[in-house]
Amino acid sequence: MALYQMPVEGDDLVGRPRVVVAAEEDTLVRIARRHRTGYGVIREANPAVDSWLPGEGTSVVLPTWHILPQANREGIVINTAELRLYHFEPASADRVATVGVYAISIGRDGRETPLATAEVTRKARDPTWYPPESIRRERSQQGQVLPQVVPPGPDNPLGTRALYLNLPSYLIHGTNRPMGIGMQVTAGCVRMYPEDIDYIFARVPVGTKVQIVHQPVKAGFSGGVLYVEVHDPLEGVTDTREERMQALREAIAQTVGDRSGFRVDWDLAELAVIESSGIPVPVGPDHPGSGTFAGGAAIGTLP
């Protein structure tokens, strides 16, 4: 997770590109865990790197540069397409407005996290889990016996903190299996790294608005330059490359708006769709030089 100062009006990017070097014992899962980014997005940002044996000295791109989703910048915004949660905090007397960006896990194919607008109805430390009958039946078919009540502790998949929503059976919670963050592995809930749910738990009051959207393509401005960000389809999603290209055209048109004569490099936009790296790509009107960046300032990666 990283915390950023809210971009100025008219700018939509936060973070900055980062590259780390793999150690001999590293896997992409370990690197994702160490830097608190998700496995899925680090995988799509490094398609040529072996997931389980990157190799000592291999450069690994960290997906730590983001276009903010098209949604009201308030409360919590979850973009299932990129397996990320954005938490917007307004300015106060002693701090600037910020946005925190968190890696998450979401529902697997057949148990998708619902797209909805909701709110936090209550919060719980060391929550007790009451597995729905459907999950207990599913586990039984796999030869596992799941009790009706799972008390707090190391065997509780909710971890140590939970935010309950006005969507029955759906929570934002921690985990006792942090290596699975950034994957489609839950029964529909949103799962976070233990450190991240601890941090956000204290900063999200009951009543906080939660917007759950699905935006695999995004467009936004930073320093007057238009960027696009395209993600691979999730498991169970069958959109074609042309459908993603059409969605990107629509996102660009919505973002550019009434800027008359604005020039878009459509070859670069198409390449962004083909690669679907999840990394922002400049597509017009002028491309920044090497090392140039004008996104929201980083306040820091939290311990």
N, C-alpha and C positions, 0 to 999 in steps of 0.2 A: 504494500500500500504506500502511496505517496500523497502528500498534502500540498496543494498548490493555491497560490493567490488567484482569485477569480479574474479571468481575463477582462480587459476593458471592453466596453460596449463595441460591438462590431467584430470582435475577435472570438474565435471558437476553439482554439487549440490550447492544450496544457501539456506540460512535460517537455521532454527533449529526448532525442535519440541517445541510446547508450549501448556500448559493446563491452562484454566481459570475455575473459579468456578461461576456457575450461581446464580443470585439473585432470590428472590421470584417472581419478576415481569418479569423476562426474558423470551424471546422466542429465538429460534436459529436465527430468522431473526434479532432480536435486537442485539444479540451478534455479528453476522456477520457485522452489520452496525457499531457497536461500534469499532470493530477491523479492519474494512475496508477489510474484506475478503468477499467472495460471499456466498450466501445462499446454492447454489447447492453443493459446495465443503465441507462446514461445515456439511451439511446433510450427505454426504457419508462418512465423517470421524467419524461420531457419529451415527451409525445405530441403536443403542440401546436406544438413547435419544429421548424423545418425543419432536417433533419440536415446539409445541405450549405451552408445560408445562414441561420444563426440570426439574423443581423442585429446590428449594433453596438448595445450597450446592452440586449440581451435578457437577462433573468434565466434562468439555467440551474440546475436542481436537481442537485446532486451526490449520487448514491446512496451516502452514507457513513454510513449508519445501518442496523444489521443485527440481526436476531434470529439467535442462534447455532443451527446445525442440531441436530436431535435425533440426537445421536451421543455417544459417549464423548469427553470433552474431554481428549484426549491425542493427541500426535503431529500428524498431518496429517488433516484432514477436507476432502474435496472434494465440494461440492454442484454437480453438473452443471447442475441446473435454474436456478441463479443465476450460473453461470460464475464461481464464486469458490472460493478455497482458503483454509482456516483452519489456522493453525499454532499449536498450543498448547504453551507452554513452562512447566514447573512452576517454582515459586519456588525460589530458591537462597539461599545465605548473604548475597549482596549485591544481590539483585533480587527483585521481586515476581513472581507468576505473571502471564503475559501471553498475549494472543492476537493474532496478526498476521492481517490480512485482505488477501488478494491477488486482483486480477483475473486471469483465465486465459482461454485459448481451449481448446476441447475438440473432440472428433471431430465431423465433419460427418455429415449424414444418410446412412446406409449404412455408415459407419465410426465408429460411436458409441464414445465412451469407456466401457469396461466398468464396471458397478457391481460392486464387489468389496471385500473386505478383503485388503490386501496389506502388504508391508513393503519398505523400502529395502534393497536388497542390495549396492549399491555406488554410488560417486560418481565423477564424472570431470570434470576441468577440460579445456577445449578438446577436447571429445569428437570422435571420428571417427564419421561416420554410415554405416551399412551398410544402404542402402534395401532393404526386403523386395521380393521378386520381384513381388508383387502391385502394389506402388506403381510399380516400374519399368515394368511392363506397362501400367498405367493412364496413366502419363506418355507412353509410346510411342504409345498410341492418340490422345493429344492432340498428337502431333507433336514431343514433347520427348524428348531422349536423356538419360537419367539414368544416371550411371556406377554401377558396383557399389560403389565406395567414394568417399565425399565427405570429404576431409581437413578439419582445422580451418581456419577462415578465414571471410571475410565471406560466402561462398556456402553455408556450412553452416547448414541450418535449425535445428540444435540449439542454436545460439548458443555461448556460452563455458562453460556449466555444464550438467550433466545428472545427475539422480538416477534410477538404474535400479531397477526393481521386480521382484518375483518373479511378474510377469505378463508372459509372453514378448512382446517387441516394444512394450511400453508404457513410456514414460518420463515424468518431469516434467523439463522442460528450458527453456532460454531460447529466443531467437529472433533471426533477422536481419531480421525484419519486424514491429517492435513496433506499428505502426499497426493490425495485425489482432487485437490482444488484445481479448478480450471478444466473440469471434465463434465460430461453429461452422465451423472451417476446417481442422482437422488430420485426420490419418489415424487418430486415436484417442488420441494422446498428449496430455498436458496441457502447454500452452505458457504461459510467463510473461514479463513484461517483463524485459529484461536486468538492470536494477537490483535487481529483486525476487528473481530466481534467485540473483544474487550474494549478497544478504543472507541468504537462507534456506539457501544451500549450506553456509555455515559453521556453521549452527545445527542442522542435521538430521543426526544420526549414523546410520551404517549400523545397520539393525535397527529404525528408526523405523516405527511402525505407520501405515498409510495406509488410511483408510476412504473409499470412493467411494460417495456416495449420490445419490439423485435426489429432492429435496424442493421442489417448486414452491410449496407452501404451508407456512408455518411459524407457530407461535404461541409466545408467551413472555411472561414477566412482567418489568416494570421498575418498581420503587417501588410494588409492589402493584397496578399497572395492567396489564391484559391487552392485548397487542398482537398483530396478525396481519400477515403479510407474504406477498403473493401475486405470483407472477411469470407472465409470458406463457408459453405452451407453447413448447418448443423446436421448431425446424424438424424435421418428420417426426413430431412428437407430435400426436395428434389428440384429446386429451381435451376434452370439452365444458365449458361453463360450469357446468352442473349437476354434472358429475363433480368439477370443482375445488371447488365449494361443498360437496359431500359430503366431500371430502378435508379441507376446512377445518373442517367440523363435527367430524370425527374428531380432527384436530390440537388443536382447542380442548378437546374432551372429555379427551384425554390430558393436556393441560397443566393444565387446571383440577383434574383428579383428584377428590379427595373433599372439595373446598371446598363444603360444603353451602350452598345458597341463593345461590351466586355468580350475578350478573346479567350477561348478555351482550347487547349491543345488536346484534341479528341484522340490522337494517337496515344498520348500518355494516359489518358483516362481509360482507354481500352486495355492498355498494358496493365494498369492497376487492377482491372477486373480479371484479366488472365492470370496474374500472379496471386491475387487475393492474399496478400501478405499480412493484412491487418495493420500496416504501417502507413501513416499519412504520406501522400505523394502530391507534389505541387503540379498543377495542371494549367496555371495561367493567372494573370496575363504575363507576368515576368517571373522567371524562376529564380529563387534565391541562390546565391553562390554557395560554394562548399563551406559548411560550418555556420551559415546564416540561419538564425532562428528568431522568431518574434512571438512565441507562445506565452501562455501564462507562466509567471515566475514560480519556481519551485520553492516551497517553504521547507521541505525536507522529506526524506523517507523516514517513517516513524520506527522507533526501535521495537 
